[in-house]
Amino acid sequence: DAPAGQVYVVWAVSPDNKYQRLGQIVNTGQRNEAQIQSETQFTDFGLFVTLESESSSPNGVIVGTVEK
C-alpha cells in the first residue's frame, strides 16, 4: 500500500529524458499485482515506478525500474 496521499506511478522515459506517465498502480486489497495498459509515442524507452503525490512529471522517489 502507498502511504496516505501518495500513489505508485509507472513512467516511460526516452533516451533524451522526456517522460510520459503511463498509469497508476492501485492496490485492490487482493494480490500484489497490477496491470497497466497504455501507449507511448516513444520508439525507445525505459520504465520506472515512483512514489508520488499527484504529479504530471516524476518528482518522487524511484521505487522500481525495468531493465532490458
BAMI-892242 format. One record per residue: residue in one letter; x, y, z of N, C-alpha, C in turn. Coordinates in steps of 0.1 Angstrom, whole numbers, padded with zeros to 4 digits, always signed. Layout:
<recs>
AXYZXYZXYZ;...
</recs>
This chain:
<recs>
D+0008-0012+0000+0000+0000+0000+0009+0013+0000;A+0005+0022-0007+0011+0035-0008+0007+0043+0005;P+0017+0051+0010+0013+0059+0022+0001+0069+0018;A-0006+0073+0028-0017+0082+0026-0013+0094+0018;G-0021+0097+0008-0019+0109+0000-0009+0107-0011;Q-0004+0095-0013+0006+0092-0023+0001+0080-0032;V+0007+0079-0044+0004+0067-0053+0016+0063-0060;Y+0016+0050-0064+0027+0045-0072+0024+0048-0087;V+0033+0054-0094+0031+0057-0108+0041+0051-0117;V+0037+0045-0128+0046+0040-0138+0049+0050-0149;W+0062+0052-0152+0066+0062-0162+0074+0055-0173;A+0073+0061-0185+0082+0058-0196+0092+0069-0197;V+0105+0066-0200+0115+0077-0202+0122+0074-0215;S+0123+0084-0223+0130+0083-0236+0145+0085-0234;P+0153+0082-0244+0168+0084-0243+0171+0099-0241;D+0163+0108-0245+0166+0122-0244+0159+0128-0231;N+0155+0119-0222+0149+0123-0209+0136+0130-0210;K+0127+0126-0219+0114+0130-0219+0106+0119-0211;Y+0096+0124-0203+0088+0114-0195+0074+0114-0199;Q+0068+0102-0198+0053+0101-0200+0048+0092-0189;R+0037+0097-0183+0030+0090-0172+0022+0079-0179;L+0024+0066-0176+0017+0055-0182+0005+0051-0174;G+0006+0052-0161-0005+0048-0152-0002+0047-0138;Q-0012+0044-0130-0011+0044-0115-0013+0030-0111;I-0005+0025-0101-0007+0012-0096-0017+0013-0084;V-0028+0005-0085-0038+0006-0074-0039-0007-0067;N-0038-0007-0054-0040-0019-0046-0054-0022-0044;T-0058-0034-0049-0072-0038-0049-0076-0045-0036;G-0066-0047-0027-0068-0054-0015-0067-0069-0016;Q-0063-0074-0028-0062-0088-0030-0047-0091-0032;R-0043-0096-0044-0030-0099-0047-0021-0087-0050;N-0008-0088-0048+0001-0077-0051+0004-0077-0066;E-0006-0074-0074-0004-0074-0089-0010-0061-0094;A-0005-0057-0106-0010-0046-0113-0010-0048-0128;Q-0019-0043-0135-0019-0044-0150-0022-0030-0155;I-0013-0025-0163-0014-0012-0168-0014-0013-0183;Q-0024-0009-0190-0025-0009-0205-0023+0006-0209;S-0013+0008-0216-0010+0022-0220-0002+0022-0233;E-0002+0033-0240+0006+0035-0252+0015+0047-0250;T+0026+0046-0258+0036+0058-0258+0040+0060-0272;Q+0044+0072-0275+0049+0075-0289+0065+0073-0289;F+0071+0070-0277+0085+0068-0277+0088+0055-0284;T+0098+0055-0293+0102+0043-0300+0112+0035-0292;D+0119+0041-0283+0129+0035-0274+0127+0041-0260;F+0125+0033-0250+0122+0039-0237+0125+0029-0226;G+0127+0034-0214+0128+0027-0202+0116+0028-0193;L+0114+0020-0183+0103+0021-0174+0107+0022-0160;F+0100+0030-0152+0103+0030-0138+0091+0034-0130;V+0091+0032-0117+0080+0034-0108+0084+0044-0098;T+0076+0054-0095+0079+0063-0084+0067+0064-0074;L+0070+0069-0063+0060+0071-0052+0057+0086-0053;E+0045+0090-0056+0042+0104-0059+0029+0109-0051;S+0029+0121-0048+0016+0128-0046+0013+0132-0060;E+0000+0134-0064-0004+0136-0078+0006+0145-0085;S+0011+0141-0097+0021+0148-0104+0020+0145-0119;S+0024+0154-0127+0024+0152-0142+0038+0149-0146;S+0048+0150-0137+0062+0147-0140+0068+0140-0128;P+0077+0131-0130+0083+0123-0119+0091+0132-0110;N+0086+0133-0097+0093+0141-0087+0096+0132-0075;G+0089+0121-0074+0091+0113-0061+0103+0103-0062;V+0104+0095-0052+0114+0086-0051+0112+0074-0060;I+0122+0070-0068+0121+0059-0077+0121+0046-0068;V+0111+0038-0070+0110+0026-0061+0111+0013-0070;G+0113+0014-0083+0115+0003-0091+0118+0007-0106;T+0126-0002-0112+0129+0000-0126+0128-0013-0134;V+0127-0012-0147+0126-0023-0156+0139-0022-0165;E+0146-0033-0166+0158-0033-0174+0156-0043-0185;K+0162-0040-0197+0162-0050-0208+0172-0060-0206;
</recs>
